[in-house]
Amino acid sequence: MSMTDTDAALPKKWVVCPTCKGKSLYAASNAYRPFCSERCKNVDFGAWASASFSLPADAPPDDIVFGDARLQ
């Protein structure tokens, strides 16, 4: 049984594309999954590469020692 036979036998699962919020087929036949297209995949990759996706982080206070104090 080939991958396309297996893919055809499984029920189709539709998910929301993380970029455009449109429908995206989540199956082996969609090379861009979970994205709906190559464009959406590249837009997302570009955002990660330019550090547009980042988590805010508070800098630790300077007076607190982190790690092994013997190595400080």
Backbone as JSON, one array per atom type, in Angstrom:
{
  "sequence": "MSMTDTDAALPKKWVVCPTCKGKSLYAASNAYRPFCSERCKNVDFGAWASASFSLPADAPPDDIVFGDARLQ",
  "N": [[0.85, -1.18, 0.0], [0.69, 2.13, -0.96], [1.73, 5.49, 0.02], [-0.17, 7.34, -0.88], [-2.4, 5.69, -1.18], [-2.86, 4.98, 1.48], [-3.29, 7.5, 2.56], [-5.62, 8.23, 1.21], [-7.4, 6.43, 2.29], [-7.76, 7.23, 4.88], [-9.75, 9.35, 7.01], [-10.42, 12.73, 6.02], [-8.77, 15.44, 7.5], [-9.31, 18.64, 8.46], [-7.69, 21.63, 9.25], [-7.02, 24.82, 10.81], [-5.2, 27.16, 9.03], [-2.2, 28.43, 10.27], [-1.25, 30.91, 9.41], [-2.96, 32.34, 7.47], [-5.43, 31.75, 8.43], [-7.24, 30.26, 7.01], [-8.81, 27.26, 5.6], [-7.0, 24.23, 5.88], [-5.73, 21.26, 4.63], [-4.86, 18.61, 6.61], [-2.85, 16.35, 5.97], [-0.8, 13.74, 4.54], [-0.67, 14.25, 1.86], [-0.59, 16.98, 1.62], [1.98, 18.92, 1.29], [2.72, 21.15, 2.68], [1.64, 21.19, 5.2], [1.16, 22.24, 8.57], [0.2, 24.34, 7.13], [-1.67, 26.03, 4.53], [-0.59, 26.54, 2.07], [2.41, 27.04, 0.07], [3.13, 29.72, 0.16], [1.99, 30.65, 2.62], [3.46, 29.1, 4.4], [6.05, 30.1, 3.94], [5.73, 32.78, 4.69], [5.34, 32.48, 7.44], [7.8, 31.28, 8.13], [9.52, 33.38, 7.48], [8.77, 35.25, 9.41], [9.65, 33.99, 11.74], [12.39, 33.87, 11.19], [13.09, 36.57, 11.17], [12.8, 37.2, 13.76], [10.33, 38.06, 14.57], [8.51, 36.59, 15.94], [8.58, 36.3, 19.18], [9.08, 35.73, 22.64], [8.23, 37.7, 25.38], [10.64, 38.53, 27.76], [11.7, 38.94, 31.05], [14.55, 40.47, 32.26], [16.85, 38.98, 34.5], [17.46, 40.12, 37.87], [20.45, 41.96, 38.61], [21.71, 41.46, 41.02], [21.3, 38.86, 41.81], [22.64, 35.65, 41.88], [22.99, 33.28, 39.41], [23.01, 29.84, 38.57], [25.79, 27.68, 39.32], [27.31, 28.73, 42.16], [29.98, 28.37, 42.79], [31.28, 28.53, 40.43], [31.27, 31.13, 39.74]],
  "CA": [[0.0, 0.0, 0.0], [1.5, 3.33, -1.05], [1.34, 6.59, 0.9], [-1.4, 7.94, -1.38], [-3.48, 4.77, -0.85], [-3.1, 5.12, 2.91], [-3.85, 8.84, 2.76], [-6.98, 8.23, 0.69], [-8.23, 5.58, 3.14], [-7.99, 7.93, 6.15], [-10.67, 10.49, 6.89], [-9.73, 14.01, 5.82], [-8.78, 16.31, 8.66], [-9.09, 20.03, 8.1], [-7.24, 22.46, 10.36], [-6.91, 26.24, 10.48], [-3.84, 27.56, 8.67], [-1.71, 29.38, 11.27], [-0.93, 32.21, 8.82], [-4.09, 33.06, 6.88], [-6.64, 31.32, 9.14], [-8.11, 29.54, 6.1], [-8.81, 25.81, 5.77], [-5.8, 23.53, 5.43], [-5.83, 19.8, 4.75], [-3.76, 18.05, 7.4], [-2.64, 14.99, 5.46], [0.49, 13.56, 3.89], [-0.74, 14.79, 0.51], [-0.33, 18.42, 1.7], [3.41, 19.06, 1.64], [2.92, 22.36, 3.48], [0.87, 21.09, 6.44], [-0.24, 22.6, 8.78], [-0.14, 25.52, 6.33], [-2.49, 25.7, 3.36], [0.15, 26.76, 0.83], [3.83, 27.38, 0.21], [3.2, 31.13, 0.55], [1.75, 30.77, 4.06], [4.6, 28.49, 5.09], [7.18, 31.02, 3.82], [5.43, 33.95, 5.52], [5.6, 32.07, 8.83], [9.24, 31.1, 8.28], [10.12, 34.71, 7.47], [8.52, 35.88, 10.71], [10.57, 33.37, 12.72], [13.77, 34.24, 10.85], [13.33, 37.96, 11.52], [12.55, 37.29, 15.2], [9.03, 38.68, 14.84], [7.9, 35.74, 16.95], [9.45, 36.19, 20.35], [8.4, 35.8, 23.92], [8.82, 38.72, 26.25], [11.38, 37.96, 28.88], [12.24, 39.9, 31.99], [15.95, 40.21, 32.6], [17.0, 38.73, 35.93], [18.16, 41.18, 38.59], [21.91, 41.82, 38.61], [22.24, 41.07, 42.33], [21.01, 37.44, 42.07], [23.59, 34.77, 41.22], [22.36, 32.12, 38.81], [23.93, 28.75, 38.29], [26.66, 27.21, 40.4], [28.03, 29.87, 42.74], [31.41, 28.06, 42.8], [31.82, 28.85, 39.11], [31.15, 32.58, 39.53]],
  "C": [[0.89, 1.23, 0.0], [0.97, 4.41, -0.12], [0.03, 7.22, 0.43], [-2.59, 7.03, -1.12], [-3.85, 4.89, 0.62], [-3.77, 6.46, 3.2], [-5.3, 8.88, 2.31], [-7.92, 7.44, 1.6], [-8.56, 6.28, 4.47], [-9.0, 9.05, 5.97], [-9.88, 11.79, 6.76], [-9.88, 14.87, 7.07], [-8.42, 17.71, 8.21], [-8.72, 20.8, 9.36], [-7.21, 23.91, 9.9], [-5.44, 26.55, 10.18], [-3.37, 28.61, 9.66], [-1.45, 30.78, 10.71], [-2.17, 32.96, 8.35], [-5.43, 32.72, 7.52], [-7.66, 30.65, 8.22], [-8.07, 28.04, 6.39], [-7.54, 25.22, 5.19], [-5.98, 22.05, 5.66], [-4.61, 19.29, 5.49], [-3.62, 16.58, 7.02], [-1.3, 14.94, 4.76], [0.49, 14.14, 2.48], [-0.52, 16.31, 0.48], [1.09, 18.61, 2.21], [3.67, 20.24, 2.57], [2.22, 22.32, 4.83], [1.67, 21.53, 7.63], [-0.67, 23.83, 7.98], [-0.93, 25.09, 5.1], [-1.71, 25.81, 2.06], [1.61, 27.06, 1.13], [3.99, 28.83, 0.67], [3.03, 31.29, 2.05], [2.9, 30.19, 4.87], [5.8, 29.44, 5.08], [6.96, 32.3, 4.63], [5.75, 33.65, 6.98], [7.1, 31.91, 9.07], [9.96, 32.45, 8.33], [9.94, 35.44, 8.8], [9.44, 35.3, 11.78], [12.0, 33.83, 12.46], [14.09, 35.68, 11.23], [13.06, 38.25, 12.99], [11.28, 38.06, 15.52], [8.26, 37.89, 15.9], [8.88, 35.64, 18.11], [8.61, 36.31, 21.6], [9.03, 36.88, 24.76], [9.49, 38.06, 27.45], [11.89, 39.09, 29.76], [13.68, 39.5, 32.3], [16.05, 39.95, 34.1], [17.73, 39.88, 36.6], [19.66, 40.91, 38.64], [22.46, 41.3, 39.93], [21.96, 39.6, 42.67], [21.98, 36.6, 41.24], [22.82, 33.57, 40.7], [23.41, 31.07, 38.51], [24.72, 28.37, 39.54], [27.51, 28.37, 40.92], [29.54, 29.62, 42.75], [32.07, 28.43, 41.47], [31.79, 30.35, 38.82], [32.47, 33.26, 39.8]]
}
